[in-house]
Amino acid sequence: MNETFKFLKENTQVNYLSTINDGKPSCRPFGDPILYDNKIYVITNKHKNVSKQIEKDNHVCIVAYDDKNWIRINCELIDDSNNMKVKQAVIDEFDWAIEGLLFK
């Protein structure tokens, strides 16, 4: 998990997260993951379309490339927005994330 997180956080500036939107793939840039309790968290605002898409279907794909290597992670994201310890960890690192919705 640490190696994957390091690749996403330190080796790449942008990661791409794909969701399903009305049965069709939708992809957008993502950044600033955090590692907490040996889980990688991605952060988004609960009012964004990506959050609504994840709520409907939590199967996603995260892709990142660092000019030499790439990684593709097929996973299911879990809404962890009620986990106050994780929220505090995110806020400690990113003050802009106060109103975000967390997924791990």
Beta strands, then each sheet from edge to edge (+ up, - down):
strand 1: 15-21
strand 2: 24-30
strand 3: 34-36
strand 4: 39-45
strand 5: 59-65
strand 6: 70-76
strand 7: 100-103
sheet 1: 2+ 1- 5+ 6-
sheet 2: 3+ 4- 7+
end
